[in-house]
């Protein structure tokens, strides 16, 4: 049971690694300076 709880905790905490910083415009989009264009959430 402890292994399952630890796995769930790791999975929940790992979602923060997918987030990134940067301001958004009024549509919730970021400029992608590296690849050009933009992406929205």
mmJSON file of the N, C-alpha and C atoms, coordinates in Angstrom:
{"data_MODEL":{"atom_site":{
"group_PDB":["ATOM","ATOM","ATOM","ATOM","ATOM","ATOM","ATOM","ATOM","ATOM","ATOM","ATOM","ATOM","ATOM","ATOM","ATOM","ATOM","ATOM","ATOM","ATOM","ATOM","ATOM","ATOM","ATOM","ATOM","ATOM","ATOM","ATOM","ATOM","ATOM","ATOM","ATOM","ATOM","ATOM","ATOM","ATOM","ATOM","ATOM","ATOM","ATOM","ATOM","ATOM","ATOM","ATOM","ATOM","ATOM","ATOM","ATOM","ATOM","ATOM","ATOM","ATOM","ATOM","ATOM","ATOM","ATOM","ATOM","ATOM","ATOM","ATOM","ATOM","ATOM","ATOM","ATOM","ATOM","ATOM","ATOM","ATOM","ATOM","ATOM","ATOM","ATOM","ATOM","ATOM","ATOM","ATOM","ATOM","ATOM","ATOM","ATOM","ATOM","ATOM","ATOM","ATOM","ATOM","ATOM","ATOM","ATOM","ATOM","ATOM","ATOM","ATOM","ATOM","ATOM","ATOM","ATOM","ATOM","ATOM","ATOM","ATOM","ATOM","ATOM","ATOM","ATOM","ATOM","ATOM","ATOM","ATOM","ATOM","ATOM","ATOM","ATOM","ATOM","ATOM","ATOM","ATOM","ATOM","ATOM","ATOM","ATOM","ATOM","ATOM","ATOM","ATOM"],
"id":[1,2,3,4,5,6,7,8,9,10,11,12,13,14,15,16,17,18,19,20,21,22,23,24,25,26,27,28,29,30,31,32,33,34,35,36,37,38,39,40,41,42,43,44,45,46,47,48,49,50,51,52,53,54,55,56,57,58,59,60,61,62,63,64,65,66,67,68,69,70,71,72,73,74,75,76,77,78,79,80,81,82,83,84,85,86,87,88,89,90,91,92,93,94,95,96,97,98,99,100,101,102,103,104,105,106,107,108,109,110,111,112,113,114,115,116,117,118,119,120,121,122,123],
"type_symbol":["N","C","C","N","C","C","N","C","C","N","C","C","N","C","C","N","C","C","N","C","C","N","C","C","N","C","C","N","C","C","N","C","C","N","C","C","N","C","C","N","C","C","N","C","C","N","C","C","N","C","C","N","C","C","N","C","C","N","C","C","N","C","C","N","C","C","N","C","C","N","C","C","N","C","C","N","C","C","N","C","C","N","C","C","N","C","C","N","C","C","N","C","C","N","C","C","N","C","C","N","C","C","N","C","C","N","C","C","N","C","C","N","C","C","N","C","C","N","C","C","N","C","C"],
"label_atom_id":["N","CA","C","N","CA","C","N","CA","C","N","CA","C","N","CA","C","N","CA","C","N","CA","C","N","CA","C","N","CA","C","N","CA","C","N","CA","C","N","CA","C","N","CA","C","N","CA","C","N","CA","C","N","CA","C","N","CA","C","N","CA","C","N","CA","C","N","CA","C","N","CA","C","N","CA","C","N","CA","C","N","CA","C","N","CA","C","N","CA","C","N","CA","C","N","CA","C","N","CA","C","N","CA","C","N","CA","C","N","CA","C","N","CA","C","N","CA","C","N","CA","C","N","CA","C","N","CA","C","N","CA","C","N","CA","C","N","CA","C","N","CA","C"],
"label_alt_id":[null,null,null,null,null,null,null,null,null,null,null,null,null,null,null,null,null,null,null,null,null,null,null,null,null,null,null,null,null,null,null,null,null,null,null,null,null,null,null,null,null,null,null,null,null,null,null,null,null,null,null,null,null,null,null,null,null,null,null,null,null,null,null,null,null,null,null,null,null,null,null,null,null,null,null,null,null,null,null,null,null,null,null,null,null,null,null,null,null,null,null,null,null,null,null,null,null,null,null,null,null,null,null,null,null,null,null,null,null,null,null,null,null,null,null,null,null,null,null,null,null,null,null],
"label_comp_id":["UNK","UNK","UNK","UNK","UNK","UNK","UNK","UNK","UNK","UNK","UNK","UNK","UNK","UNK","UNK","UNK","UNK","UNK","UNK","UNK","UNK","UNK","UNK","UNK","UNK","UNK","UNK","UNK","UNK","UNK","UNK","UNK","UNK","UNK","UNK","UNK","UNK","UNK","UNK","UNK","UNK","UNK","UNK","UNK","UNK","UNK","UNK","UNK","UNK","UNK","UNK","UNK","UNK","UNK","UNK","UNK","UNK","UNK","UNK","UNK","UNK","UNK","UNK","UNK","UNK","UNK","UNK","UNK","UNK","UNK","UNK","UNK","UNK","UNK","UNK","UNK","UNK","UNK","UNK","UNK","UNK","UNK","UNK","UNK","UNK","UNK","UNK","UNK","UNK","UNK","UNK","UNK","UNK","UNK","UNK","UNK","UNK","UNK","UNK","UNK","UNK","UNK","UNK","UNK","UNK","UNK","UNK","UNK","UNK","UNK","UNK","UNK","UNK","UNK","UNK","UNK","UNK","UNK","UNK","UNK","UNK","UNK","UNK"],
"label_asym_id":["A","A","A","A","A","A","A","A","A","A","A","A","A","A","A","A","A","A","A","A","A","A","A","A","A","A","A","A","A","A","A","A","A","A","A","A","A","A","A","A","A","A","A","A","A","A","A","A","A","A","A","A","A","A","A","A","A","A","A","A","A","A","A","A","A","A","A","A","A","A","A","A","A","A","A","A","A","A","A","A","A","A","A","A","A","A","A","A","A","A","A","A","A","A","A","A","A","A","A","A","A","A","A","A","A","A","A","A","A","A","A","A","A","A","A","A","A","A","A","A","A","A","A"],
"label_entity_id":["1","1","1","1","1","1","1","1","1","1","1","1","1","1","1","1","1","1","1","1","1","1","1","1","1","1","1","1","1","1","1","1","1","1","1","1","1","1","1","1","1","1","1","1","1","1","1","1","1","1","1","1","1","1","1","1","1","1","1","1","1","1","1","1","1","1","1","1","1","1","1","1","1","1","1","1","1","1","1","1","1","1","1","1","1","1","1","1","1","1","1","1","1","1","1","1","1","1","1","1","1","1","1","1","1","1","1","1","1","1","1","1","1","1","1","1","1","1","1","1","1","1","1"],
"label_seq_id":[1,1,1,2,2,2,3,3,3,4,4,4,5,5,5,6,6,6,7,7,7,8,8,8,9,9,9,10,10,10,11,11,11,12,12,12,13,13,13,14,14,14,15,15,15,16,16,16,17,17,17,18,18,18,19,19,19,20,20,20,21,21,21,22,22,22,23,23,23,24,24,24,25,25,25,26,26,26,27,27,27,28,28,28,29,29,29,30,30,30,31,31,31,32,32,32,33,33,33,34,34,34,35,35,35,36,36,36,37,37,37,38,38,38,39,39,39,40,40,40,41,41,41],
"pdbx_PDB_ins_code":[null,null,null,null,null,null,null,null,null,null,null,null,null,null,null,null,null,null,null,null,null,null,null,null,null,null,null,null,null,null,null,null,null,null,null,null,null,null,null,null,null,null,null,null,null,null,null,null,null,null,null,null,null,null,null,null,null,null,null,null,null,null,null,null,null,null,null,null,null,null,null,null,null,null,null,null,null,null,null,null,null,null,null,null,null,null,null,null,null,null,null,null,null,null,null,null,null,null,null,null,null,null,null,null,null,null,null,null,null,null,null,null,null,null,null,null,null,null,null,null,null,null,null],
"Cartn_x":[0.811,0.0,0.863,1.997,2.889,3.48,3.743,4.301,3.3,2.034,0.998,0.867,0.884,0.787,1.992,3.174,4.379,4.293,3.802,3.654,2.675,1.564,0.582,1.178,1.929,2.566,3.554,4.358,5.336,4.623,3.569,2.832,2.205,1.637,1.018,2.054,3.187,4.224,4.908,4.939,5.639,4.903,3.611,2.888,3.408,3.979,4.572,5.757,6.425,7.562,7.13,5.885,5.385,5.04,4.85,4.518,5.755,5.54,6.663,6.285,7.287,7.045,6.795,6.432,6.22,4.84,4.777,3.507,2.613,1.349,0.385,-0.309,-0.803,-1.571,-3.027,-3.9,-5.299,-6.006,-5.439,-6.029,-5.407,-4.462,-3.794,-2.707,-2.136,-1.115,0.272,1.288,2.686,3.329,4.262,5.092,6.146,6.378,7.405,8.581,9.525,10.649,11.623,11.712,12.648,12.197,10.907,10.397,9.549,9.307,8.418,6.964,6.099,4.682,4.327,3.258,2.797,2.034,1.76,0.903,0.009,-1.157,-2.166,-2.523,-3.081,-3.479,-4.97],
"Cartn_y":[-1.188,0.0,1.264,1.227,2.387,2.672,1.608,1.797,2.498,2.151,2.795,4.264,4.561,5.948,6.752,6.15,6.838,7.085,6.129,6.288,7.4,7.438,8.504,9.858,9.955,11.219,11.669,10.75,11.102,11.571,10.894,11.29,12.667,12.931,14.236,15.355,15.113,16.138,16.341,15.325,15.448,16.338,16.564,17.433,18.862,19.265,20.591,20.759,19.687,19.757,20.065,19.824,20.097,21.567,22.281,23.692,24.495,25.675,26.539,27.975,28.78,30.175,30.97,32.18,33.07,33.691,34.938,35.636,35.181,35.408,35.075,36.351,36.323,37.46,37.307,38.159,38.131,36.835,36.063,34.792,33.597,33.859,32.781,32.112,32.828,32.263,32.797,31.995,32.374,32.495,33.451,33.498,32.429,31.696,30.663,31.224,31.846,32.515,31.51,30.337,29.339,28.764,28.454,27.812,28.729,29.936,30.858,30.517,31.474,31.237,31.383,30.741,30.798,29.526,29.336,28.225,28.682,28.084,28.491,27.349,27.705,26.712,26.682],
"Cartn_z":[0.0,0.0,0.0,0.7,0.742,-0.625,-1.396,-2.736,-3.642,-3.517,-4.332,-3.957,-2.674,-2.212,-2.695,-2.66,-3.127,-4.628,-5.379,-6.823,-7.151,-6.451,-6.674,-6.347,-5.259,-4.883,-5.948,-6.463,-7.501,-8.763,-9.149,-10.345,-10.183,-9.022,-8.785,-8.783,-8.182,-8.123,-9.462,-10.31,-11.581,-12.566,-12.364,-13.283,-13.225,-12.116,-12.018,-12.945,-13.285,-14.189,-15.613,-15.937,-17.278,-17.465,-16.387,-16.469,-16.848,-17.393,-17.731,-17.44,-17.274,-16.948,-18.218,-18.04,-19.171,-19.099,-19.491,-19.472,-20.611,-20.427,-21.467,-21.922,-23.148,-23.635,-23.212,-23.722,-23.308,-23.678,-24.614,-25.024,-24.297,-23.398,-22.675,-23.485,-24.457,-25.343,-24.998,-25.306,-25.132,-26.501,-26.65,-27.843,-27.715,-28.79,-28.817,-29.601,-28.889,-29.538,-30.158,-29.595,-30.091,-31.431,-31.538,-32.752,-33.617,-33.153,-33.866,-33.574,-33.768,-33.522,-32.057,-31.672,-30.287,-29.979,-28.686,-28.276,-27.141,-27.066,-26.095,-25.162,-24.038,-23.032,-22.92],
"occupancy":[1.0,1.0,1.0,1.0,1.0,1.0,1.0,1.0,1.0,1.0,1.0,1.0,1.0,1.0,1.0,1.0,1.0,1.0,1.0,1.0,1.0,1.0,1.0,1.0,1.0,1.0,1.0,1.0,1.0,1.0,1.0,1.0,1.0,1.0,1.0,1.0,1.0,1.0,1.0,1.0,1.0,1.0,1.0,1.0,1.0,1.0,1.0,1.0,1.0,1.0,1.0,1.0,1.0,1.0,1.0,1.0,1.0,1.0,1.0,1.0,1.0,1.0,1.0,1.0,1.0,1.0,1.0,1.0,1.0,1.0,1.0,1.0,1.0,1.0,1.0,1.0,1.0,1.0,1.0,1.0,1.0,1.0,1.0,1.0,1.0,1.0,1.0,1.0,1.0,1.0,1.0,1.0,1.0,1.0,1.0,1.0,1.0,1.0,1.0,1.0,1.0,1.0,1.0,1.0,1.0,1.0,1.0,1.0,1.0,1.0,1.0,1.0,1.0,1.0,1.0,1.0,1.0,1.0,1.0,1.0,1.0,1.0,1.0],
"B_iso_or_equiv":[0.0,0.0,0.0,0.0,0.0,0.0,0.0,0.0,0.0,0.0,0.0,0.0,0.0,0.0,0.0,0.0,0.0,0.0,0.0,0.0,0.0,0.0,0.0,0.0,0.0,0.0,0.0,0.0,0.0,0.0,0.0,0.0,0.0,0.0,0.0,0.0,0.0,0.0,0.0,0.0,0.0,0.0,0.0,0.0,0.0,0.0,0.0,0.0,0.0,0.0,0.0,0.0,0.0,0.0,0.0,0.0,0.0,0.0,0.0,0.0,0.0,0.0,0.0,0.0,0.0,0.0,0.0,0.0,0.0,0.0,0.0,0.0,0.0,0.0,0.0,0.0,0.0,0.0,0.0,0.0,0.0,0.0,0.0,0.0,0.0,0.0,0.0,0.0,0.0,0.0,0.0,0.0,0.0,0.0,0.0,0.0,0.0,0.0,0.0,0.0,0.0,0.0,0.0,0.0,0.0,0.0,0.0,0.0,0.0,0.0,0.0,0.0,0.0,0.0,0.0,0.0,0.0,0.0,0.0,0.0,0.0,0.0,0.0],
"pdbx_formal_charge":[null,null,null,null,null,null,null,null,null,null,null,null,null,null,null,null,null,null,null,null,null,null,null,null,null,null,null,null,null,null,null,null,null,null,null,null,null,null,null,null,null,null,null,null,null,null,null,null,null,null,null,null,null,null,null,null,null,null,null,null,null,null,null,null,null,null,null,null,null,null,null,null,null,null,null,null,null,null,null,null,null,null,null,null,null,null,null,null,null,null,null,null,null,null,null,null,null,null,null,null,null,null,null,null,null,null,null,null,null,null,null,null,null,null,null,null,null,null,null,null,null,null,null],
"auth_seq_id":[1,1,1,2,2,2,3,3,3,4,4,4,5,5,5,6,6,6,7,7,7,8,8,8,9,9,9,10,10,10,11,11,11,12,12,12,13,13,13,14,14,14,15,15,15,16,16,16,17,17,17,18,18,18,19,19,19,20,20,20,21,21,21,22,22,22,23,23,23,24,24,24,25,25,25,26,26,26,27,27,27,28,28,28,29,29,29,30,30,30,31,31,31,32,32,32,33,33,33,34,34,34,35,35,35,36,36,36,37,37,37,38,38,38,39,39,39,40,40,40,41,41,41],
"auth_comp_id":["UNK","UNK","UNK","UNK","UNK","UNK","UNK","UNK","UNK","UNK","UNK","UNK","UNK","UNK","UNK","UNK","UNK","UNK","UNK","UNK","UNK","UNK","UNK","UNK","UNK","UNK","UNK","UNK","UNK","UNK","UNK","UNK","UNK","UNK","UNK","UNK","UNK","UNK","UNK","UNK","UNK","UNK","UNK","UNK","UNK","UNK","UNK","UNK","UNK","UNK","UNK","UNK","UNK","UNK","UNK","UNK","UNK","UNK","UNK","UNK","UNK","UNK","UNK","UNK","UNK","UNK","UNK","UNK","UNK","UNK","UNK","UNK","UNK","UNK","UNK","UNK","UNK","UNK","UNK","UNK","UNK","UNK","UNK","UNK","UNK","UNK","UNK","UNK","UNK","UNK","UNK","UNK","UNK","UNK","UNK","UNK","UNK","UNK","UNK","UNK","UNK","UNK","UNK","UNK","UNK","UNK","UNK","UNK","UNK","UNK","UNK","UNK","UNK","UNK","UNK","UNK","UNK","UNK","UNK","UNK","UNK","UNK","UNK"],
"auth_asym_id":["A","A","A","A","A","A","A","A","A","A","A","A","A","A","A","A","A","A","A","A","A","A","A","A","A","A","A","A","A","A","A","A","A","A","A","A","A","A","A","A","A","A","A","A","A","A","A","A","A","A","A","A","A","A","A","A","A","A","A","A","A","A","A","A","A","A","A","A","A","A","A","A","A","A","A","A","A","A","A","A","A","A","A","A","A","A","A","A","A","A","A","A","A","A","A","A","A","A","A","A","A","A","A","A","A","A","A","A","A","A","A","A","A","A","A","A","A","A","A","A","A","A","A"],
"auth_atom_id":["N","CA","C","N","CA","C","N","CA","C","N","CA","C","N","CA","C","N","CA","C","N","CA","C","N","CA","C","N","CA","C","N","CA","C","N","CA","C","N","CA","C","N","CA","C","N","CA","C","N","CA","C","N","CA","C","N","CA","C","N","CA","C","N","CA","C","N","CA","C","N","CA","C","N","CA","C","N","CA","C","N","CA","C","N","CA","C","N","CA","C","N","CA","C","N","CA","C","N","CA","C","N","CA","C","N","CA","C","N","CA","C","N","CA","C","N","CA","C","N","CA","C","N","CA","C","N","CA","C","N","CA","C","N","CA","C","N","CA","C","N","CA","C"],
"pdbx_PDB_model_num":[1,1,1,1,1,1,1,1,1,1,1,1,1,1,1,1,1,1,1,1,1,1,1,1,1,1,1,1,1,1,1,1,1,1,1,1,1,1,1,1,1,1,1,1,1,1,1,1,1,1,1,1,1,1,1,1,1,1,1,1,1,1,1,1,1,1,1,1,1,1,1,1,1,1,1,1,1,1,1,1,1,1,1,1,1,1,1,1,1,1,1,1,1,1,1,1,1,1,1,1,1,1,1,1,1,1,1,1,1,1,1,1,1,1,1,1,1,1,1,1,1,1,1]
}}}
